[in-house]
Amino acid sequence: MKAKTFNALRRKVHAQCLIDLGKRLKSDFLDPTVKEISIGSFLEDIEMQVREAVLEMNKKGYCTWSS
């Protein structure tokens, strides 16, 4: 039961990331920011639950390139 709930939530989070990324790509704001270049991804392409952690780790000097 827990796995089913987790998978449903994960699909929801991924769907929201796709929606946010789609909005970004359709906007006039296509150029990545300095932070986005540093982390190797648009912020909208990073899952919401880890976005702040990725930014904080990158700020501390850790490599946070997307895999």
N, CA, C and O atoms as a printed pandas DataFrame, in Angstrom:
     atom_number atom_name residue_name chain_id  residue_number  x_coord  y_coord  z_coord
0              1         N          MET        A               1    0.822   -1.196    0.000
1              2        CA          MET        A               1    0.000    0.000    0.000
2              3         C          MET        A               1    0.868    1.262    0.000
3              4         O          MET        A               1    0.588    2.220   -0.720
4              5         N          LYS        A               2    1.929    1.247    0.822
5              6        CA          LYS        A               2    2.805    2.422    0.886
6              7         C          LYS        A               2    3.493    2.672   -0.446
7              8         O          LYS        A               2    3.631    3.817   -0.878
8              9         N          ALA        A               3    3.922    1.600   -1.093
9             10        CA          ALA        A               3    4.608    1.745   -2.384
10            11         C          ALA        A               3    3.665    2.334   -3.423
11            12         O          ALA        A               3    4.076    3.156   -4.241
12            13         N          LYS        A               4    2.424    1.926   -3.394
13            14        CA          LYS        A               4    1.436    2.436   -4.340
14            15         C          LYS        A               4    1.209    3.937   -4.122
15            16         O          LYS        A               4    1.134    4.707   -5.079
16            17         N          THR        A               5    1.104    4.338   -2.863
17            18        CA          THR        A               5    0.924    5.752   -2.528
18            19         C          THR        A               5    2.149    6.562   -2.937
19            20         O          THR        A               5    2.027    7.647   -3.505
20            21         N          PHE        A               6    3.334    6.023   -2.641
21            22        CA          PHE        A               6    4.575    6.698   -3.014
22            23         C          PHE        A               6    4.667    6.875   -4.526
23            24         O          PHE        A               6    5.013    7.954   -5.007
24            25         N          ASN        A               7    4.360    5.826   -5.272
25            26        CA          ASN        A               7    4.438    5.904   -6.728
26            27         C          ASN        A               7    3.458    6.922   -7.296
27            28         O          ASN        A               7    3.780    7.631   -8.249
28            29         N          ALA        A               8    2.272    6.996   -6.721
29            30        CA          ALA        A               8    1.281    7.973   -7.177
30            31         C          ALA        A               8    1.783    9.392   -6.914
31            32         O          ALA        A               8    1.645   10.270   -7.765
32            33         N          LEU        A               9    2.363    9.612   -5.739
33            34        CA          LEU        A               9    2.897   10.935   -5.405
34            35         C          LEU        A               9    4.072   11.281   -6.307
35            36         O          LEU        A               9    4.194   12.418   -6.763
36            37         N          ARG        A              10    4.928   10.316   -6.564
37            38        CA          ARG        A              10    6.085   10.545   -7.438
38            39         C          ARG        A              10    5.634   10.929   -8.851
39            40         O          ARG        A              10    6.195   11.842   -9.457
40            41         N          ARG        A              11    4.622   10.231   -9.371
41            42        CA          ARG        A              11    4.091   10.582  -10.694
42            43         C          ARG        A              11    3.520   12.006  -10.693
43            44         O          ARG        A              11    3.679   12.745  -11.665
44            45         N          LYS        A              12    2.864   12.376   -9.608
45            46        CA          LYS        A              12    2.288   13.718   -9.499
46            47         C          LYS        A              12    3.388   14.779   -9.503
47            48         O          LYS        A              12    3.264   15.805  -10.172
48            49         N          VAL        A              13    4.454   14.531   -8.762
49            50        CA          VAL        A              13    5.576   15.473   -8.693
50            51         C          VAL        A              13    6.238   15.601  -10.066
51            52         O          VAL        A              13    6.551   16.708  -10.502
52            53         N          HIS        A              14    6.448   14.486  -10.740
53            54        CA          HIS        A              14    7.071   14.514  -12.073
54            55         C          HIS        A              14    6.173   15.237  -13.072
55            56         O          HIS        A              14    6.658   15.979  -13.926
56            57         N          ALA        A              15    4.876   15.021  -12.963
57            58        CA          ALA        A              15    3.937   15.709  -13.862
58            59         C          ALA        A              15    3.996   17.213  -13.633
59            60         O          ALA        A              15    3.961   17.990  -14.587
60            61         N          GLN        A              16    4.085   17.626  -12.365
61            62        CA          GLN        A              16    4.163   19.063  -12.072
62            63         C          GLN        A              16    5.467   19.649  -12.594
63            64         O          GLN        A              16    5.478   20.774  -13.094
64            65         N          CYS        A              17    6.563   18.911  -12.489
65            66        CA          CYS        A              17    7.843   19.378  -13.038
66            67         C          CYS        A              17    7.724   19.588  -14.546
67            68         O          CYS        A              17    8.218   20.582  -15.078
68            69         N          LEU        A              18    7.070   18.654  -15.229
69            70        CA          LEU        A              18    6.891   18.785  -16.672
70            71         C          LEU        A              18    6.037   19.998  -17.025
71            72         O          LEU        A              18    6.317   20.697  -18.000
72            73         N          ILE        A              19    4.999   20.246  -16.235
73            74        CA          ILE        A              19    4.148   21.416  -16.455
74            75         C          ILE        A              19    4.959   22.692  -16.268
75            76         O          ILE        A              19    4.911   23.598  -17.100
76            77         N          ASP        A              20    5.714   22.756  -15.151
77            78        CA          ASP        A              20    6.524   23.947  -14.869
78            79         C          ASP        A              20    7.590   24.166  -15.941
79            80         O          ASP        A              20    7.820   25.297  -16.369
80            81         N          LEU        A              21    8.234   23.096  -16.368
81            82        CA          LEU        A              21    9.263   23.207  -17.403
82            83         C          LEU        A              21    8.638   23.639  -18.729
83            84         O          LEU        A              21    9.215   24.444  -19.459
84            85         N          GLY        A              22    7.468   23.104  -19.032
85            86        CA          GLY        A              22    6.764   23.501  -20.250
86            87         C          GLY        A              22    6.435   24.983  -20.253
87            88         O          GLY        A              22    6.583   25.657  -21.273
88            89         N          LYS        A              23    5.984   25.491  -19.103
89            90        CA          LYS        A              23    5.689   26.926  -18.991
90            91         C          LYS        A              23    6.952   27.742  -19.210
91            92         O          LYS        A              23    6.936   28.772  -19.883
92            93         N          ARG        A              24    8.039   27.268  -18.634
93            94        CA          ARG        A              24    9.318   27.981  -18.777
94            95         C          ARG        A              24    9.742   28.012  -20.239
95            96         O          ARG        A              24   10.160   29.055  -20.742
96            97         N          LEU        A              25    9.639   26.889  -20.915
97            98        CA          LEU        A              25   10.077   26.803  -22.305
98            99         C          LEU        A              25    9.187   27.609  -23.245
99           100         O          LEU        A              25    9.636   28.038  -24.308
100          101         N          LYS        A              26    7.942   27.815  -22.867
101          102        CA          LYS        A              26    7.034   28.615  -23.681
102          103         C          LYS        A              26    7.145   30.106  -23.377
103          104         O          LYS        A              26    6.617   30.930  -24.124
104          105         N          SER        A              27    7.815   30.453  -22.306
105          106        CA          SER        A              27    7.961   31.855  -21.910
106          107         C          SER        A              27    9.094   32.519  -22.689
107          108         O          SER        A              27    9.781   31.879  -23.485
108          109         N          ASP        A              28    9.270   33.790  -22.444
109          110        CA          ASP        A              28   10.370   34.539  -23.064
110          111         C          ASP        A              28   11.667   34.387  -22.273
111          112         O          ASP        A              28   12.699   34.934  -22.662
112          113         N          PHE        A              29   11.618   33.653  -21.174
113          114        CA          PHE        A              29   12.750   33.511  -20.266
114          115         C          PHE        A              29   13.445   32.172  -20.498
115          116         O          PHE        A              29   13.428   31.297  -19.632
116          117         N          LEU        A              30   14.055   32.020  -21.672
117          118        CA          LEU        A              30   14.696   30.753  -22.024
118          119         C          LEU        A              30   16.158   30.669  -21.622
119          120         O          LEU        A              30   16.694   29.576  -21.443
120          121         N          ASP        A              31   16.795   31.804  -21.480
121          122        CA          ASP        A              31   18.212   31.783  -21.114
122          123         C          ASP        A              31   18.366   31.329  -19.666
123          124         O          ASP        A              31   17.709   31.865  -18.773
124          125         N          PRO        A              32   19.227   30.347  -19.432
125          126        CA          PRO        A              32   19.423   29.894  -18.053
126          127         C          PRO        A              32   20.131   30.958  -17.220
127          128         O          PRO        A              32   20.956   31.723  -17.721
128          129         N          THR        A              33   19.786   30.984  -15.946
129          130        CA          THR        A              33   20.454   31.898  -15.023
130          131         C          THR        A              33   21.845   31.343  -14.712
131          132         O          THR        A              33   22.164   30.218  -15.095
132          133         N          VAL        A              34   22.656   32.117  -14.031
133          134        CA          VAL        A              34   23.996   31.663  -13.638
134          135         C          VAL        A              34   23.887   30.416  -12.765
135          136         O          VAL        A              34   24.662   29.474  -12.928
136          137         N          LYS        A              35   22.915   30.406  -11.827
137          138        CA          LYS        A              35   22.722   29.236  -10.972
138          139         C          LYS        A              35   22.339   28.011  -11.792
139          140         O          LYS        A              35   22.837   26.911  -11.550
140          141         N          GLU        A              36   21.460   28.206  -12.756
141          142        CA          GLU        A              36   21.024   27.082  -13.585
142          143         C          GLU        A              36   22.175   26.537  -14.418
143          144         O          GLU        A              36   22.270   25.327  -14.622
144          145         N          ILE        A              37   23.028   27.392  -14.890
145          146        CA          ILE        A              37   24.207   26.935  -15.623
146          147         C          ILE        A              37   25.109   26.144  -14.681
147          148         O          ILE        A              37   25.648   25.103  -15.058
148          149         N          SER        A              38   25.270   26.636  -13.469
149          150        CA          SER        A              38   26.123   25.988  -12.487
150          151         C          SER        A              38   25.618   24.588  -12.114
151          152         O          SER        A              38   26.414   23.664  -11.943
152          153         N          ILE        A              39   24.290   24.435  -11.990
153          154        CA          ILE        A              39   23.754   23.123  -11.613
154          155         C          ILE        A              39   23.446   22.252  -12.820
155          156         O          ILE        A              39   23.174   21.060  -12.679
156          157         N          GLY        A              40   23.491   22.849  -14.009
157          158        CA          GLY        A              40   23.306   22.072  -15.225
158          159         C          GLY        A              40   21.866   21.753  -15.571
159          160         O          GLY        A              40   21.593   20.794  -16.293
160          161         N          SER        A              41   20.941   22.558  -15.057
161          162        CA          SER        A              41   19.533   22.275  -15.308
162          163         C          SER        A              41   18.697   23.508  -15.001
163          164         O          SER        A              41   19.065   24.327  -14.159
164          165         N          PHE        A              42   17.563   23.633  -15.697
165          166        CA          PHE        A              42   16.599   24.648  -15.297
166          167         C          PHE        A              42   16.066   24.266  -13.920
167          168         O          PHE        A              42   15.913   23.080  -13.627
168          169         N          LEU        A              43   15.783   25.246  -13.080
169          170        CA          LEU        A              43   15.244   24.964  -11.747
170          171         C          LEU        A              43   13.931   24.185  -11.838
171          172         O          LEU        A              43   13.647   23.331  -10.997
172          173         N          GLU        A              44   13.144   24.483  -12.852
173          174        CA          GLU        A              44   11.853   23.815  -13.012
174          175         C          GLU        A              44   11.996   22.336  -13.327
175          176         O          GLU        A              44   11.032   21.581  -13.198
176          177         N          ASP        A              45   13.182   21.912  -13.736
177          178        CA          ASP        A              45   13.417   20.515  -14.085
178          179         C          ASP        A              45   13.897   19.694  -12.893
179          180         O          ASP        A              45   14.108   18.487  -13.009
180          181         N          ILE        A              46   14.067   20.345  -11.756
181          182        CA          ILE        A              46   14.504   19.658  -10.543
182          183         C          ILE        A              46   13.276   19.419   -9.673
183          184         O          ILE        A              46   12.466   20.323   -9.473
184          185         N          GLU        A              47   13.142   18.213   -9.161
185          186        CA          GLU        A              47   11.982   17.878   -8.342
186          187         C          GLU        A              47   11.866   18.836   -7.165
187          188         O          GLU        A              47   12.857   19.181   -6.521
188          189         N          MET        A              48   10.639   19.256   -6.901
189          190        CA          MET        A              48   10.384   20.275   -5.883
190          191         C          MET        A              48   10.942   19.912   -4.516
191          192         O          MET        A              48   11.434   20.781   -3.796
192          193         N          GLN        A              49   10.870   18.625   -4.148
193          194        CA          GLN        A              49   11.280   18.228   -2.800
194          195         C          GLN        A              49   12.792   18.273   -2.594
195          196         O          GLN        A              49   13.255   18.228   -1.455
196          197         N          VAL        A              50   13.572   18.360   -3.680
197          198        CA          VAL        A              50   15.027   18.409   -3.529
198          199         C          VAL        A              50   15.631   19.703   -4.075
199          200         O          VAL        A              50   16.841   19.911   -3.984
200          201         N          ARG        A              51   14.805   20.555   -4.632
201          202        CA          ARG        A              51   15.293   21.780   -5.288
202          203         C          ARG        A              51   16.133   22.643   -4.345
203          204         O          ARG        A              51   17.241   23.050   -4.695
204          205         N          GLU        A              52   15.613   22.920   -3.160
205          206        CA          GLU        A              52   16.355   23.766   -2.214
206          207         C          GLU        A              52   17.651   23.105   -1.765
207          208         O          GLU        A              52   18.666   23.781   -1.595
208          209         N          ALA        A              53   17.625   21.787   -1.572
209          210        CA          ALA        A              53   18.837   21.067   -1.164
210          211         C          ALA        A              53   19.899   21.131   -2.259
211          212         O          ALA        A              53   21.080   21.325   -1.970
212          213         N          VAL        A              54   19.486   20.971   -3.499
213          214        CA          VAL        A              54   20.419   21.040   -4.629
214          215         C          VAL        A              54   21.053   22.422   -4.692
215          216         O          VAL        A              54   22.264   22.545   -4.874
216          217         N          LEU        A              55   20.243   23.455   -4.543
217          218        CA          LEU        A              55   20.771   24.825   -4.581
218          219         C          LEU        A              55   21.739   25.085   -3.430
219          220         O          LEU        A              55   22.785   25.706   -3.617
220          221         N          GLU        A              56   21.382   24.605   -2.240
221          222        CA          GLU        A              56   22.243   24.808   -1.069
222          223         C          GLU        A              56   23.562   24.050   -1.210
223          224         O          GLU        A              56   24.625   24.588   -0.899
224          225         N          MET        A              57   23.497   22.812   -1.673
225          226        CA          MET        A              57   24.729   22.035   -1.856
226          227         C          MET        A              57   25.615   22.663   -2.925
227          228         O          MET        A              57   26.836   22.706   -2.774
228          229         N          ASN        A              58   25.004   23.149   -4.004
229          230        CA          ASN        A              58   25.766   23.808   -5.051
230          231         C          ASN        A              58   26.435   25.059   -4.507
231          232         O          ASN        A              58   27.587   25.347   -4.829
232          233         N          LYS        A              59   25.712   25.797   -3.688
233          234        CA          LYS        A              59   26.250   27.017   -3.082
234          235         C          LYS        A              59   27.480   26.704   -2.212
235          236         O          LYS        A              59   28.406   27.509   -2.115
236          237         N          LYS        A              60   27.468   25.522   -1.584
237          238        CA          LYS        A              60   28.581   25.110   -0.723
238          239         C          LYS        A              60   29.737   24.501   -1.514
239          240         O          LYS        A              60   30.768   24.139   -0.946
240          241         N          GLY        A              61   29.552   24.394   -2.837
241          242        CA          GLY        A              61   30.646   23.918   -3.666
242          243         C          GLY        A              61   30.544   22.496   -4.157
243          244         O          GLY        A              61   31.436   22.022   -4.861
244          245         N          TYR        A              62   29.481   21.802   -3.804
245          246        CA          TYR        A              62   29.309   20.427   -4.258
246          247         C          TYR        A              62   28.855   20.404   -5.704
247          248         O          TYR        A              62   28.133   21.297   -6.147
248          249         N          CYS        A              63   29.273   19.394   -6.435
249          250        CA          CYS        A              63   28.848   19.222   -7.824
250          251         C          CYS        A              63   27.417   18.714   -7.828
251          252         O          CYS        A              63   27.126   17.674   -7.237
252          253         N          THR        A              64   26.528   19.430   -8.481
253          254        CA          THR        A              64   25.119   19.043   -8.460
254          255         C          THR        A              64   24.576   18.863   -9.873
255          256         O          THR        A              64   23.385   19.073  -10.105
256          257         N          TRP        A              65   25.421   18.481  -10.811
257          258        CA          TRP        A              65   24.952   18.267  -12.176
258          259         C          TRP        A              65   23.907   17.162  -12.191
259          260         O          TRP        A              65   24.027   16.162  -11.483
260          261         N          SER        A              66   22.897   17.355  -12.995
261          262        CA          SER        A              66   21.819   16.376  -13.122
262          263         C          SER        A              66   22.332   15.096  -13.751
263          264         O          SER        A              66   23.204   15.114  -14.620
264          265         N          SER        A              67   21.774   13.984  -13.295
265          266        CA          SER        A              67   22.178   12.697  -13.876
266          267         C          SER        A              67   21.037   12.100  -14.666
267          268         O          SER        A              67   21.179   11.017  -15.233
